[in-house]
């Protein structure tokens, strides 16, 4: 049964070849020119319509893109700004959560009552704009904050002291402020050695150090705990220079604060000892 089918296929192929040869021969010698002319007259309008329609679609698409370009550009720019703001917001929240977790861990260790506060603004003392050494925080007397309390960061490093209080705001004098004074001790001996005080909003100086006290550059200074409501042993900074004069009763030193005072967002105020019971 396969043989007749194969013969049929061969016959069809032969006929196709014959027709192809005839058409090629007719085209070469002009025999088919009348037929070709007729087909051209019939198909030309159709091809012209297809071409015109394609041109219309292409022009419409192009015009639409050109006309909408400013709008598209504006939309893209708005989307970019929105994404930048969202990313900045996420980074801020991520950093804030990190700081808050560190505070929780810190006060699990030192068992001291505290109030967390956000930094609202940064101030300079009156007539001393170059001394940018004060903070305004969003907690005040309603949260039992009083002048003189110690302010620390999430690492437990001393930042400064409360110097004025309102109902819901307080002012913090940073370590580098002349209005922030603390009795300090050498971490190695826990012995009170002098008084730390800010120098022109730039660094910290320690004065009234006895000549008999051995203190060297690199020494870590901490709170001495002699003052009311100031716990002992909280890091203030490291000595960078010691000034000794044989004809003087006291030595003095320059200290670099351990806390980064220019990047504070959230601080903690240590409440009076009476509130810890």
C-alpha positions, 0 to 999 in steps of 0.5 A: 500500500505504500508504493502507490502513495510514494508514486503519487508524491513523486508525480506531484513533485514532478508537476511542481517542477514543470510548472516552475520551469514554465513560469520561469520560461514565461517570465524570461521571454515576456509571455507572462507580462500581461498576467503580471501587469494585471496582478500588479494593478490588482495588488498595488492598491492593497499594498499602498493601503497596508503601507499607509496604515503602517505609516499612520501607526508609526507616526501616531506612536512616535508623536505619542512618545514625543508629546509624553516625554516631559510627562514621562520624565517628570514621573520618573523623577518623582518616582526617583525622589520617592524611592530616595526618601523611602530608602532614607527613612528605612535607614533612619529607622534601622539606625534608631532600632539599633540604638534602642537595642543597645540602650536596652542591653546597657541598662540591663547591665547597670540597673539604673533608672533612665529616660530616653530623649530625642535630640531636637536641636543643637545650640551655641551659648549666647554670643558664642556661635562658634561654640556649638556645644549644647543640645535641646532634647524632648524630655523635661520636668514632667519626666523628673529631669532636673539640672545637673543630671548626667547624660550618656549615649547608647554605649554608656559614654558620658555626653554631658549634663542637664543645665536647664529644664522646662516642662517637656524640653531640657538643655544639655551642656556637652562635655566640650561646653564650659558649663559642663563640669565633672569630677573625674578619676583615672580608670586605672586607680578609681581615684579622683584626680581633678575637675573636667571642663569644656574648652571653647566647644572643642575639647575637654580640659582637666584641672587641679590635678595634684603634682603627685598624681601620675597621669600619662597620655592615653589614660582613660578618665571616668566619672568619680562619683563624688557628685550627687546623682552622678554614678562612678566609672562612666567613661569620659575620654582619654588624655591626649596631653599632660601639662606639668610645670615644676613651679605650679601646684597643679597639673592640667591635662587635655582630654578627647571625649570618648563619645561622638558628640556630633552624631547624637540622635537619642540620648539617655538621662540618668535619673536621681539615685532616689528614683532607683529604689 
